[in-house]
Amino acid sequence: MVRRYNRLLVALHVAADAASGVVAFLLAYWVRFHSGLIAVTKGYPPFEQYLWLAPIIGGLVPLAFHLHGVYRLRRGRSRIDDFFGVLVGNVLAVVLGVVSTLYVQTYYVPDPLKDRGVFEVSQLVWGLFLFLNVALTFVSRVAVRDWMERRWRAGIGLKRVLVAGAGDLGRLVVDRILEHRELGLKIVGFVDDKAEGGASLGYRGLPLLGTLDETPEILQRERIDHLYIALPLDEHVKMLALVENANREIVDIRVVPDLLQIISLRARLEDLDGLPIINIHDVPLRGLNAVLKRTMDVVLAGASLLALAIPMGLLTLIIRLTSPGPALFRQERMGLDGKAFYVWKFRSMYDGAERNSGPVWAVEDDPRCTPIGQFLRRSNLDELPQLWNVLRGDMSLVGPRPERPFFVDQFKQRIPQYMLRHKVRAGLTGWAQVNGWRGNTSIEKRIEYDLYYIENWSLMLDLKIMWLTVIKGFFHKHAY
């Protein structure tokens, strides 16, 4: 259900974005031609021309944001998500603006007016508009976000939640909601048929308000906004009856499937000649998405190799001069679909360090490392040659870090979902790494973050991870 204040919030965002677009466009014109900050060599276009175009640009910004899904309200969205959302939305707005003005200029402006530059917009104005409008729209969202969180902390505007099922699944739902207060949700209590002796407590001090049959009455009495149905599989008949009864009330119904033990990636409904089939291991990185990600990998990896050619050459020379042996070495890793490939790294250990010990997990102050090797590992500079693996297609810039087959054989026996991380290409950096789960840390947590990345992949998430990799620095306490 879309509540009235949600619709109002979207309307406010649309109005603010349109106004920001107009202001940013006219401000970009002033900065370019009248601020004195940028030299003007080809004359001054009339202000009226840009003033006439400003409302059109103001309309294109909300349109671009709508096409990019920026107006899909989602609680728990981070500030970095908001920033990349408005960034990509504004880039799309600029593209639409450039295409629209060029099209009108080409096909609808009479020849005598074309020489006067009607409908032409300076490329520098577009660049300034992009910068200014990203700042304006992002600041407006931060302000709205802070206002909403202050209201939630004060108990205003909270969504009231009722959980159907006080078993393990229902308690898991409660734990997750209570761990994320920023969602603005307030759990009212449980309904369940398995109350023993008229117990009044459900879990974590939340009351057991009644049975499943009493749910419609409880929904009305407690003014419930969201009903989370978390019943075990053997109660699916009760679940269907509960959904039917709850549909008579104005409430959002969300079913938590009791398949969490086996569904670890995004499930997708498929059609087999009219028969619905659930694919429990579907991933979004297929088709066009895979092409887009691969294109970004090739462009950025190629550009990075060119930009880092001299520093990498200096590192090669330093490694050769400080210890005997080759500067590079290759090591077998497991990648996409469980296929083995050889990853390239700058040599950080003494030549032949594993000849007698075999594969050994890296530890802090590893005696096998050379002095320069310790620095390379701490700074992650030893991973730079893997840009070549990205260019070759063995790896991606972002994805689960590849592991050696020797350790994969161990982990897959201990962690049931471990092999699902090989549904995508291994990455130079990843969601687990930027969240601190690397090196000698919990493998289980690392897999949890890897599977989250696979399930929720998007180009924006990849850009976010690359940005976090840069701003958090290359040095990490677990890098050794």
C-alpha positions in Angstrom: 0.0 0.0 0.0 1.2 3.5 -0.9 0.3 5.7 2.0 -0.8 9.3 1.5 2.4 10.7 2.9 4.5 8.5 0.7 2.7 9.9 -2.4 3.2 13.4 -0.9 6.9 12.7 -0.4 7.3 11.6 -4.0 5.4 14.7 -5.2 7.7 16.9 -3.1 10.8 15.2 -4.6 9.5 15.7 -8.1 8.8 19.4 -7.5 12.1 19.9 -5.8 14.0 18.1 -8.6 12.2 20.2 -11.3 13.0 23.4 -9.4 16.6 22.3 -8.9 16.9 21.6 -12.6 15.8 25.0 -13.6 18.0 26.7 -11.0 21.1 24.6 -11.9 20.6 25.2 -15.6 20.4 29.0 -15.3 23.2 29.1 -12.7 25.4 27.1 -15.1 24.7 29.7 -17.8 25.7 32.5 -15.4 28.9 30.7 -14.3 29.9 30.0 -17.9 29.2 33.4 -19.4 28.9 36.1 -16.7 30.8 35.0 -13.6 34.2 35.9 -15.0 35.6 32.5 -13.9 35.7 31.1 -17.5 37.0 33.0 -20.5 34.4 33.7 -23.2 35.8 33.5 -26.7 32.8 32.9 -29.0 30.4 35.6 -27.9 27.5 35.7 -25.4 24.3 33.8 -26.2 21.2 35.6 -25.1 19.9 34.9 -21.7 16.3 34.6 -23.0 17.4 31.5 -25.1 18.5 29.7 -21.9 15.5 31.0 -19.9 13.1 29.6 -22.5 14.9 26.2 -22.3 15.1 26.1 -18.5 11.5 24.8 -17.9 12.1 22.0 -20.5 15.3 21.0 -18.7 13.4 21.2 -15.4 10.9 18.7 -16.8 13.6 16.3 -18.1 15.2 15.9 -14.7 12.1 14.3 -13.0 11.6 12.2 -16.1 15.1 10.9 -16.1 14.9 10.2 -12.3 11.6 8.3 -12.9 13.2 6.2 -15.7 16.1 5.4 -13.4 13.8 4.4 -10.5 15.0 7.2 -8.2 11.4 7.8 -7.0 11.0 4.2 -5.8 11.0 4.9 -2.1 12.9 2.3 -0.1 13.6 2.6 3.6 17.1 1.7 4.7 18.6 3.2 1.5 22.1 4.6 2.3 23.4 8.0 1.5 25.9 6.5 -1.0 22.9 4.8 -2.7 21.1 8.2 -2.9 24.2 9.9 -4.3 24.8 7.3 -7.1 21.0 7.4 -7.8 20.9 11.1 -8.4 24.3 11.0 -10.2 23.1 8.4 -12.8 19.7 10.1 -13.0 21.4 13.5 -13.8 23.6 11.9 -16.4 20.5 10.5 -18.0 18.9 13.9 -17.8 21.9 15.5 -19.6 21.8 12.8 -22.3 18.0 13.5 -22.8 18.7 17.2 -22.9 21.5 17.0 -25.4 19.5 14.6 -27.7 16.3 16.8 -27.4 18.0 20.1 -28.2 20.0 18.5 -31.1 16.9 16.9 -32.5 14.9 20.1 -32.4 17.8 22.2 -33.7 18.2 19.8 -36.6 14.7 19.1 -37.7 12.4 22.0 -36.4 14.5 25.2 -36.4 14.3 27.1 -39.7 17.6 27.6 -41.5 17.8 31.4 -40.9 17.6 30.7 -37.1 20.2 27.9 -37.0 23.0 30.3 -37.6 21.9 32.2 -34.5 22.3 29.1 -32.4 18.7 28.8 -31.3 18.3 25.6 -29.2 22.1 25.3 -29.0 23.5 24.8 -25.5 27.2 25.1 -24.6 28.9 21.8 -23.8 30.5 23.5 -20.8 27.1 24.6 -19.6 25.9 21.0 -19.7 29.0 20.0 -17.7 28.4 22.7 -15.1 24.7 21.8 -15.0 25.5 18.2 -14.2 27.8 19.1 -11.4 25.4 21.7 -9.9 22.3 19.6 -10.2 23.9 16.5 -8.7 24.8 18.7 -5.7 21.4 20.3 -5.4 19.3 17.1 -5.8 21.6 15.1 -3.4 21.5 17.9 -0.7 17.7 18.0 -1.0 17.5 14.2 -0.4 19.9 14.3 2.5 17.7 17.0 4.1 14.5 15.0 3.6 16.2 11.9 4.9 17.4 13.6 8.0 13.9 15.1 8.6 12.3 11.6 8.2 14.8 9.9 10.6 14.2 12.6 13.2 10.5 12.0 12.9 11.0 8.2 13.2 13.2 8.6 16.3 10.5 10.8 17.8 7.9 8.0 17.1 6.2 10.0 14.3 5.4 8.3 11.0 6.4 4.8 12.0 5.0 1.9 10.1 3.2 -0.5 12.4 4.1 -4.2 11.8 2.3 -7.4 12.8 4.1 -10.7 12.5 2.1 -13.8 11.8 4.1 -16.7 13.2 6.0 -16.7 16.5 8.3 -19.6 15.5 11.9 -19.4 14.3 11.1 -17.7 11.0 8.9 -15.0 12.7 11.6 -14.4 15.3 14.2 -14.0 12.5 12.0 -11.3 10.9 11.7 -9.5 14.3 15.5 -9.7 14.8 16.2 -8.1 11.4 13.7 -5.3 11.9 14.9 -4.5 15.4 18.5 -4.4 14.0 17.5 -1.8 11.5 15.8 1.0 13.4 16.4 3.3 10.4 13.7 1.5 8.5 11.1 3.4 10.5 9.2 0.2 11.5 7.5 -0.6 14.8 6.6 -4.2 15.6 3.3 -4.3 17.5 3.4 -8.1 18.2 2.6 -11.6 16.9 -0.4 -13.7 16.0 0.0 -17.5 16.2 -2.2 -20.5 16.8 0.5 -22.2 18.9 0.2 -20.2 22.1 0.5 -22.5 25.1 -1.6 -21.8 28.2 -2.7 -18.4 27.0 0.8 -17.0 27.1 0.9 -13.2 26.6 4.6 -12.9 25.5 5.8 -13.7 22.1 9.5 -12.9 21.7 11.8 -10.1 22.9 9.0 -8.7 25.0 6.6 -8.4 22.1 3.1 -9.6 22.9 1.2 -12.5 21.4 -2.0 -10.7 20.4 -4.1 -13.6 19.3 -4.7 -16.4 16.9 -4.5 -16.4 13.1 -8.3 -16.3 12.9 -8.3 -13.1 14.9 -5.9 -11.4 12.6 -8.5 -9.2 10.7 -9.8 -7.8 14.0 -6.2 -7.2 15.2 -5.3 -5.4 12.0 -8.1 -3.0 12.5 -7.7 -2.5 16.3 -3.9 -2.0 16.2 -4.0 0.1 12.9 -1.4 -2.2 11.2 0.4 -1.0 8.1 2.4 -4.2 7.3 1.6 -7.8 7.9 4.6 -10.1 7.7 3.5 -13.8 7.3 6.3 -16.0 8.6 4.6 -19.4 8.9 6.3 -22.8 8.4 5.7 -24.8 5.3 3.4 -27.3 7.0 1.0 -24.4 7.7 0.6 -23.3 4.1 -3.2 -23.9 4.2 -3.4 -21.5 7.1 -1.2 -19.0 5.3 -3.6 -19.0 2.3 -6.6 -18.4 4.5 -4.7 -15.6 6.4 -3.9 -13.9 3.1 -7.5 -14.1 1.9 -8.7 -12.6 5.2 -6.0 -9.9 5.4 -6.8 -8.8 1.8 -10.1 -7.5 3.1 -8.1 -4.9 5.1 -6.0 -1.9 3.9 -2.6 -3.4 4.8 0.6 -4.4 3.0 1.0 -8.2 3.1 4.5 -9.6 2.9 5.1 -13.4 2.9 8.4 -14.6 4.2 9.0 -18.0 2.6 10.1 -20.9 4.8 12.7 -21.8 2.1 15.5 -19.7 3.5 17.5 -22.9 4.2 17.7 -23.6 0.5 17.1 -20.2 -1.2 20.3 -18.3 -0.9 20.1 -16.3 -4.1 17.2 -14.4 -5.6 14.4 -16.7 -6.5 12.7 -16.1 -9.9 9.3 -17.4 -11.1 9.7 -19.1 -14.5 7.1 -20.6 -16.8 7.2 -24.1 -18.1 4.3 -24.2 -20.7 2.0 -22.6 -18.2 3.4 -24.4 -15.1 5.0 -22.0 -12.6 8.5 -23.0 -11.6 10.7 -21.3 -9.0 14.3 -20.9 -9.9 15.9 -20.7 -6.4 19.4 -19.8 -7.6 18.7 -17.1 -10.2 21.2 -14.2 -10.6 20.6 -10.8 -12.2 23.9 -10.9 -14.1 22.6 -12.4 -17.3 21.9 -11.2 -20.8 22.3 -7.4 -21.3 23.4 -6.9 -17.7 26.4 -9.2 -18.3 27.2 -7.3 -21.5 27.1 -4.0 -19.6 29.3 -5.2 -16.8 31.8 -6.8 -19.2 32.0 -3.5 -21.2 32.7 -1.5 -18.0 35.4 -4.0 -17.0 37.2 -3.8 -20.4 37.1 0.0 -20.5 38.2 0.6 -16.9 40.7 -2.2 -16.8 42.3 -1.1 -20.1 42.4 2.5 -19.0 43.9 1.5 -15.6 46.6 -0.6 -17.2 47.7 2.3 -19.4 47.6 4.8 -16.5 49.5 2.5 -14.1 52.1 1.2 -16.6 55.0 3.3 -15.2 54.2 2.6 -11.5 53.8 -1.1 -12.2 57.1 -1.0 -14.1 58.8 0.6 -11.1 57.4 -2.1 -8.8 58.6 -4.8 -11.1 62.1 -3.3 -10.9 62.1 -3.0 -7.1 60.9 -6.6 -6.7 63.7 -7.9 -8.9 66.4 -5.8 -7.2 65.3 -6.7 -3.6 65.0 -10.5 -3.9 66.0 -13.2 -6.4 63.3 -14.6 -8.6 60.7 -13.3 -11.1 58.7 -10.1 -10.3 55.4 -11.8 -11.3 54.0 -15.1 -10.4 50.8 -16.9 -11.3 48.6 -19.0 -9.0 45.6 -21.2 -9.7 42.2 -19.9 -8.6 38.6 -20.9 -9.1 36.3 -18.6 -11.0 33.1 -18.4 -12.9 31.1 -21.7 -13.0 33.9 -23.4 -10.9 36.4 -23.2 -13.7 40.0 -22.8 -12.8 42.2 -20.0 -14.1 45.6 -18.5 -13.3 45.7 -15.2 -11.5 48.7 -12.9 -11.8 50.2 -11.1 -8.9 53.4 -9.2 -8.0 55.6 -11.7 -6.1 55.4 -10.9 -2.4 57.1 -14.1 -1.0 60.5 -15.5 -1.4 60.8 -17.6 -4.6 59.7 -21.1 -3.9 58.3 -20.3 -0.4 55.5 -22.9 -0.7 57.7 -25.6 -2.3 57.8 -27.6 0.9 54.8 -26.4 2.9 52.2 -26.5 0.1 49.2 -24.1 0.1 49.1 -22.3 3.5 46.7 -19.6 4.7 48.4 -16.2 4.9 49.0 -14.9 8.5 50.1 -11.6 10.0 53.9 -11.0 9.8 54.2 -14.0 7.4 57.8 -15.1 7.5 57.5 -16.2 3.8 57.1 -12.6 2.7 60.0 -10.4 1.5 60.3 -7.0 3.1 58.8 -5.3 0.0 56.3 -8.1 -0.2 54.9 -7.1 3.2 54.2 -3.6 1.9 52.7 -4.9 -1.3 50.3 -7.1 0.6 49.4 -4.4 3.1 48.7 -1.9 0.3 47.1 -4.5 -2.0 49.5 -3.4 -4.7 50.4 -7.0 -5.3 46.9 -7.4 -6.9 47.4 -4.8 -9.7 48.5 -7.4 -12.3 45.0 -8.9 -12.0 43.8 -6.0 -14.2 45.2 -8.2 -17.0 43.0 -11.0 -15.7 40.0 -8.6 -15.9 40.9 -7.6 -19.4 41.2 -11.3 -20.4 37.8 -12.1 -19.0 39.0 -14.4 -16.2 37.9 -11.9 -13.6 35.8 -8.7 -13.1 36.6 -5.5 -11.4 34.0 -6.2 -8.8 32.9 -9.6 -7.5 33.7 -12.3 -4.9 37.5 -12.7 -4.4 38.8 -15.9 -6.1 40.1 -18.6 -3.9 42.6 -21.4 -4.5 41.0 -24.8 -5.4 42.8 -26.4 -2.4 40.8 -24.1 0.0 37.6 -24.3 -2.1 37.5 -28.1 -1.5 37.7 -27.5 2.2 35.2 -24.6 2.4 32.5 -26.2 0.3 32.3 -29.2 2.7 31.9 -26.9 5.7 29.8 -24.1 4.2 26.8 -25.4 2.2 26.3 -22.2 0.1 30.0 -21.6 -0.6 30.0 -22.7 -4.3 27.2 -20.2 -5.1 29.7 -17.4 -5.2 31.0 -19.0 -8.4 27.8 -18.0 -10.2 29.6 -14.8 -11.3 33.1 -13.8 -12.2 35.6 -13.4 -9.4 36.5 -9.7 -8.6 39.5 -7.5 -8.0 37.5 -6.0 -5.1 34.1 -6.9 -3.7 31.3 -6.1 -1.3 32.8 -8.3 1.4 36.1 -6.6 1.1 34.9 -3.1 1.4 32.9 -4.1 4.5 36.0 -5.5 6.2 35.5 -9.2 5.6 38.9 -10.2 4.0 42.1 -11.9 5.0 41.8 -13.9 8.3 38.2 -13.1 9.0 35.0 -15.1 9.1 34.5 -17.1 5.9 30.8 -17.4 6.7 30.3 -13.6 6.9 32.3 -13.3 3.7 30.0 -15.7 1.9 27.0 -13.8 3.3 28.2 -10.6 1.8 29.2 -12.2 -1.5 25.8 -13.7 -1.9 24.2 -10.4 -1.1 26.2 -8.8 -3.9 25.3 -11.5 -6.4 21.6 -11.2 -5.6 21.5 -7.4 -5.6 23.9 -6.7 -8.4 23.6 -3.5 -10.4 26.0 -1.2 -12.2 25.4 1.3 -9.5 26.4 -1.2 -6.8 29.6 -1.9 -8.7 30.4 1.8 -8.9 29.6 2.1 -5.2 32.0 -0.7 -4.3 34.8 0.8 -6.5 34.2 4.2 -4.8 34.4 2.6 -1.3 37.5 0.8 -2.3 39.1 4.1 -3.1 37.9 6.2 -0.2 38.6 3.5 2.4 42.1 3.2 1.1 44.1 0.3 0.0 45.5 -0.5 3.5 43.5 -2.8 5.6 44.3 -4.4 9.0 43.5 -7.9 7.7 45.6 -7.5 4.5 48.6 -9.8 5.0 
